[in-house]
């Protein structure tokens, strides 16, 4: 039937049923049990009515052994959501069903076929009745007569006879001859009135396809077919069907034609695929899907109740529906900038007055860091927490050393590259974009490094590095500038590696393509002691910081972790049975990704949504991501080691720990990341080798091969003909593929997500929007005189406006949060891992090693010789510390991309 997903619910959520306790608990005593429809009671009643079954004594004297009594305990999670859905007449009917003991029909499926007939053994059926309630857990029990020759339980088929869905956590069978059998469900079970197809749950024992017990093979195959669907019709919220589609649902183009965006996915704009929803097509252009609130995701991909009630959905929804509109109402002029830097500081000390908020108490509860209580009940105050970077050093954002340091230990440590070729040159068409040669010359570089060595010697000694956003952004510069109040360049920034392993920025090149009848414009800026040159250098850094911020959010974060990860989720559920050990290894790393991506498509990255409004690229935001995906994304370069090697930041060296020698030894993202990578790889290696002791088993695994084929040819189908896709023939191949997927979901996402408020919460340090061009780009005499008279005004006019800045800060605050029910890598094992002693021991080693990683990171942050993570006013690098408390902590590596 439909595959379970493990969705943890909070034990602190209180039951909201408005019934007296005796109504709920009155029939939970043993005295009520004889009234239920157990097999034993049915047998007794049959005897009284005149039926004459074979006497028990005869059964005992013959060869068949006496059936044993088996008790099933079903734990159902009472959720606030399910209670609200049940209110009404149907709730009363369900309560009556509970009292009659006909709520859940369980069918036990034997793991093996009957050896005599070759057919499935007769299933054992029984109703589970409600016996007690403890907090949010409701316990149901069923009793079965278990034939001695039934053998091992392989699966349980569940029919939900409530009128609404229920959430089943576990089913445990006690009294089974071979020992207690556990079935971890953690899944929503639909009502039979909504869908007559029953749910199937397999036991916690994992099987490769070739090892599947004979009695479960057909069920295993049928389950996968059910999850795949037929590619037709509109999906319902209760369904669990996984399929693919392109990004053609980012705006309601029938009612607002200006929200029409390029369709992402296909020849024109290659892109990973998203989950298919099957919504109707738009009237004005049938190639687009209608936009409707509440995007479909398979039911078990939805957030847990804790996330829904206390975190992500309400956070983002509240911000979009209340906070940002209130900001827009309080800031009447959307183009109004900050008059001075003191006004920016007041965002953290005094805050902004907001008009009356409906449901003020709700907003304060879901946005406690932002909404502050004031004495005037007619107003609320939006006041931001001071980011740690600003709290430690008010002037951190002005220092060149911090600008360089954050390329290694900041929010986007995935862009810095080693310079390997000279001179620098663009690959763009010079007929369209102007001369390809960079204006950063050999003489200029040698002058900036004080003639200590030649440029070629610096390259040979691996001392020159670059942030290169020239060719990615330059083709969009003219189109972006046509949008109101925006400026965009292509940029290159050169850094020199000092002997103490710190970087020094030495040159920034900004380029504007030919436009408006003017030729290409380009200028190189360098650090300068003279005031004019120094202010131009500050303004050039601001442009580059905006480029880095856009790239970080668009590529390092959204594209490489969220969008590229969704096909892994879809293919895993379509191709790997829940019994498959690789499904069970990957499952915690894929949890909630589809839900947060659907929420992002519906709100954050939607047409004219918050991201388009706070990013310079505007409506071209996701389209530029498609260009990067087409030109640069490669699966074989997404693992941490491969990424570092591809950027020249490391080289293979078996003689050093983790087998990689870093080009810059004090590279916190890389050095901490390799500790995490090493721990995870040891765990994945032990896991894979346990289930694939013979290398040929990988190639013979039909489900696994179908999974990898579908990722390559469908989920990332626009890249299906690329030669760099890894082959999948041996356990070693499988380990590398799995490690890539797991790393992107854990370490990489944590590194680029949970520091957003820490590093970008003070927006002048990482503006995502630049409103003005450089003062020396074709200025009029008046413009230049104005800059010379008051250069601070030029910087404030370049930075985001008040509404743009506060929008961005609210977004960064929200998505930097850890949920109260966050699931951290290596913290808790999956139930199927616990049941296998070998896997349980391997996981315990992983957990212990991650605790050691935390200690090592703490030691590094305290080492004064590591200047990229230690020093006066420097924020320690903790983004890859595995564990964290809830909230905005700047540390913690969750299992999956869930925010």
GITA-V709115 format. One record per backbone hydrogen bond with DSSP energy under -1.0 kcal/mol. CO is the residue of the C=O (numbers start at 0). NH is the residue of the N-H. E is the energy in kcal/mol with one decimal. If there is no record, write none. Layout:
{{CO/NH/E} {CO/NH/E}}
//
This chain:
{{4/6/-1.0} {16/18/-1.3} {19/22/-1.4} {19/23/-1.3} {20/24/-3.2} {21/25/-1.8} {24/27/-2.1} {28/31/-1.9} {29/32/-1.2} {31/34/-1.7} {32/35/-2.0} {35/37/-1.8} {37/41/-2.0} {38/42/-2.2} {39/43/-2.0} {40/44/-2.4} {41/45/-2.2} {42/46/-1.8} {43/47/-1.7} {44/48/-1.6} {45/50/-2.2} {46/49/-1.4} {54/58/-1.6} {55/59/-2.0} {56/60/-1.3} {57/61/-1.3} {67/145/-3.6} {69/143/-2.7} {70/173/-2.8} {71/141/-2.1} {72/171/-2.4} {73/139/-2.8} {74/168/-3.0} {75/137/-3.3} {78/82/-2.2} {79/83/-2.6} {80/84/-2.2} {81/85/-1.3} {87/91/-1.3} {88/92/-2.0} {89/93/-2.4} {90/94/-2.3} {91/95/-2.1} {92/96/-2.3} {93/97/-2.4} {94/98/-2.1} {95/99/-2.2} {96/101/-2.3} {102/160/-2.9} {103/127/-2.9} {104/158/-2.3} {105/125/-1.9} {106/156/-2.9} {107/123/-1.3} {108/153/-3.1} {108/154/-1.4} {110/214/-2.1} {113/117/-3.2} {118/113/-3.3} {123/107/-2.9} {125/105/-2.9} {127/103/-1.1} {128/140/-2.8} {131/138/-2.5} {133/136/-2.2} {135/77/-4.1} {136/133/-3.1} {137/75/-3.0} {138/130/-2.9} {138/131/-1.3} {139/73/-3.1} {140/128/-3.0} {141/71/-3.2} {143/69/-2.5} {145/67/-2.3} {146/149/-1.7} {151/110/-3.1} {153/202/-1.6} {154/108/-2.8} {155/200/-2.7} {156/106/-2.2} {157/198/-2.3} {158/104/-2.4} {159/191/-2.4} {165/188/-3.4} {166/76/-3.0} {167/186/-2.1} {168/184/-2.2} {168/185/-1.3} {169/74/-2.6} {170/182/-2.5} {171/72/-2.7} {172/180/-2.0} {173/70/-2.2} {175/178/-2.5} {180/172/-3.0} {181/203/-1.6} {182/170/-2.1} {186/167/-2.5} {188/165/-1.9} {190/193/-1.3} {190/194/-1.9} {198/157/-2.8} {200/155/-2.9} {207/210/-1.3} {208/211/-1.2} {212/215/-2.1} {215/219/-2.7} {216/220/-2.2} {217/221/-3.0} {218/222/-2.5} {219/223/-1.5} {220/224/-1.9} {221/225/-2.4} {222/226/-1.9} {223/227/-1.5} {224/228/-1.3} {226/241/-3.1} {235/238/-1.9} {238/298/-2.8} {242/275/-1.9} {244/273/-2.5} {245/247/-1.5} {246/263/-1.7} {247/288/-2.1} {249/606/-3.3} {250/252/-1.4} {251/255/-2.3} {255/258/-2.4} {256/259/-1.7} {263/246/-2.8} {268/264/-3.5} {273/244/-1.7} {276/234/-2.8} {279/289/-3.2} {284/287/-2.1} {287/281/-2.6} {297/300/-2.7} {298/301/-1.3} {303/307/-2.4} {304/308/-3.2} {305/309/-2.6} {306/310/-1.5} {310/314/-3.1} {311/315/-2.7} {312/316/-3.1} {313/317/-2.8} {314/318/-2.3} {315/319/-2.4} {316/320/-2.8} {317/321/-2.2} {317/322/-1.7} {318/323/-2.8} {321/325/-1.9} {322/326/-2.5} {323/327/-2.5} {324/328/-1.9} {325/329/-2.1} {326/330/-2.4} {332/335/-1.8} {335/801/-3.0} {340/344/-2.1} {341/345/-1.5} {343/346/-1.5} {344/347/-1.6} {345/349/-2.0} {345/350/-3.4} {346/383/-2.1} {351/381/-3.0} {353/379/-1.2} {358/362/-1.9} {359/363/-2.5} {360/364/-1.7} {361/365/-2.2} {362/366/-2.2} {366/369/-1.3} {366/370/-2.6} {369/382/-2.4} {371/380/-1.5} {375/378/-2.0} {379/353/-3.0} {380/371/-2.7} {381/351/-2.5} {386/390/-2.6} {387/391/-2.2} {388/392/-1.7} {392/395/-1.8} {394/397/-1.5} {395/398/-1.1} {398/402/-1.9} {399/403/-2.3} {400/404/-2.7} {401/405/-2.3} {403/406/-1.4} {404/407/-1.9} {404/408/-2.2} {405/409/-1.2} {407/668/-1.6} {416/465/-2.8} {423/437/-2.0} {428/431/-1.1} {428/432/-2.8} {429/433/-1.6} {435/425/-2.4} {438/440/-1.0} {440/444/-1.9} {441/445/-2.5} {442/446/-2.1} {443/447/-2.0} {444/448/-1.7} {445/450/-2.8} {446/449/-1.3} {448/451/-1.7} {453/457/-2.3} {454/458/-2.3} {455/459/-2.5} {456/460/-2.4} {457/462/-2.9} {458/461/-1.4} {462/496/-2.6} {463/418/-2.7} {464/494/-2.7} {465/416/-2.0} {466/492/-2.1} {468/472/-1.1} {469/473/-2.1} {472/475/-1.6} {473/476/-1.4} {475/479/-2.6} {476/480/-2.2} {477/481/-1.1} {479/482/-1.4} {489/510/-2.5} {490/468/-2.4} {491/508/-3.1} {492/466/-2.1} {493/505/-2.7} {493/506/-1.2} {494/464/-2.4} {495/503/-2.2} {497/500/-1.9} {501/497/-3.1} {503/495/-2.6} {506/493/-2.7} {507/524/-3.3} {508/491/-1.9} {509/522/-2.1} {510/489/-2.4} {511/520/-2.5} {514/517/-2.3} {517/514/-1.3} {520/511/-3.7} {522/509/-2.5} {524/507/-2.5} {529/533/-2.7} {530/534/-2.5} {531/535/-2.2} {532/536/-2.2} {533/537/-2.3} {534/538/-2.4} {535/539/-2.4} {536/540/-2.5} {537/541/-1.9} {538/542/-1.9} {539/543/-2.2} {540/544/-3.1} {541/545/-2.0} {542/546/-2.1} {543/547/-3.0} {544/548/-2.3} {545/549/-2.5} {546/550/-2.8} {547/551/-2.6} {548/552/-2.2} {549/553/-2.9} {550/554/-2.9} {550/555/-1.5} {551/556/-2.3} {552/557/-2.2} {553/558/-1.7} {554/559/-2.7} {556/560/-1.6} {556/561/-1.3} {557/562/-2.8} {558/563/-2.6} {561/565/-1.3} {564/568/-1.4} {565/569/-2.2} {566/570/-2.6} {567/571/-2.0} {568/572/-1.8} {569/573/-1.9} {570/574/-2.4} {571/575/-1.6} {576/579/-1.9} {578/206/-2.1} {579/583/-2.0} {580/584/-1.4} {581/585/-2.3} {582/586/-2.5} {585/588/-1.9} {586/589/-1.5} {589/592/-1.2} {591/595/-2.3} {592/596/-2.1} {593/597/-2.3} {594/598/-2.4} {595/599/-2.0} {596/600/-2.5} {597/601/-2.2} {598/602/-1.5} {599/604/-2.4} {603/610/-2.2} {605/608/-2.4} {608/612/-1.7} {609/613/-1.3} {614/617/-1.6} {616/619/-2.0} {617/620/-1.9} {619/623/-2.4} {620/624/-1.2} {621/625/-1.6} {622/626/-1.5} {623/627/-2.1} {624/628/-2.6} {625/629/-2.5} {626/630/-2.2} {627/631/-3.2} {627/632/-1.0} {633/636/-1.6} {634/637/-1.8} {638/642/-2.7} {639/643/-2.4} {640/644/-2.5} {641/645/-2.5} {642/646/-1.4} {643/648/-2.5} {644/647/-1.5} {646/417/-2.7} {648/662/-2.5} {650/660/-3.1} {652/655/-1.8} {655/658/-2.1} {656/659/-1.1} {658/652/-2.6} {660/650/-1.8} {664/666/-1.5} {666/670/-3.0} {667/671/-2.5} {668/672/-1.8} {669/673/-2.4} {671/675/-1.9} {672/676/-3.1} {673/677/-2.5} {674/678/-1.9} {675/679/-2.5} {676/680/-2.8} {677/681/-2.0} {678/682/-1.7} {679/683/-2.8} {680/684/-2.7} {681/685/-2.2} {682/686/-2.3} {683/687/-2.9} {684/688/-2.5} {685/689/-1.5} {686/690/-1.4} {687/691/-2.0} {693/696/-2.3} {694/697/-1.3} {695/699/-1.4} {700/704/-2.3} {701/705/-2.3} {702/706/-2.3} {703/707/-2.2} {704/708/-2.3} {705/709/-2.4} {706/710/-2.1} {707/711/-1.9} {708/712/-2.9} {709/713/-2.0} {709/714/-2.4} {710/715/-1.9} {713/716/-1.8} {714/272/-2.2} {715/718/-2.3} {716/719/-1.4} {718/721/-2.0} {729/733/-2.2} {730/734/-2.7} {731/735/-2.0} {732/736/-2.1} {733/737/-2.9} {734/738/-2.7} {735/739/-1.7} {736/740/-2.0} {737/741/-2.8} {738/742/-2.8} {739/743/-2.1} {740/744/-1.6} {741/745/-1.6} {742/747/-2.2} {745/749/-2.5} {746/750/-2.3} {747/751/-1.6} {748/752/-1.3} {749/753/-1.3} {752/755/-1.7} {754/758/-2.5} {755/759/-2.4} {756/760/-1.6} {761/764/-2.1} {767/615/-1.8} {769/486/-2.1} {773/776/-1.9} {775/777/-1.1} {779/783/-2.3} {780/784/-2.3} {781/785/-2.4} {782/786/-2.0} {783/787/-2.4} {784/788/-2.2} {785/789/-2.0} {789/792/-1.2} {790/794/-1.5} {791/795/-2.3} {792/796/-2.4} {793/797/-1.1} {794/798/-2.1} {797/770/-2.6} {800/804/-2.9} {801/805/-2.4} {802/806/-2.2} {803/807/-2.2} {804/808/-2.7} {805/809/-2.2} {806/810/-2.2} {807/811/-2.9} {808/812/-2.2} {809/813/-2.1} {810/814/-2.5} {813/816/-1.3} {817/886/-2.1} {818/821/-1.8} {822/894/-3.2} {823/826/-2.0} {829/833/-1.5} {830/834/-1.4} {835/839/-3.0} {836/840/-2.1} {837/841/-1.9} {838/842/-2.5} {839/843/-2.1} {840/844/-1.7} {841/845/-1.9} {842/846/-2.8} {843/847/-2.2} {844/848/-2.4} {845/849/-2.4} {846/850/-1.7} {847/851/-1.6} {848/852/-2.1} {849/853/-1.9} {850/854/-1.5} {851/855/-2.4} {852/856/-2.5} {853/857/-2.1} {854/858/-2.2} {855/859/-2.4} {856/860/-2.4} {859/862/-1.6} {862/865/-1.7} {864/866/-1.2} {865/868/-1.6} {870/873/-1.9} {877/880/-2.0} {880/891/-1.6} {881/892/-2.6} {886/817/-1.3} {886/888/-1.0} {892/824/-2.7} {895/897/-1.3}}
//
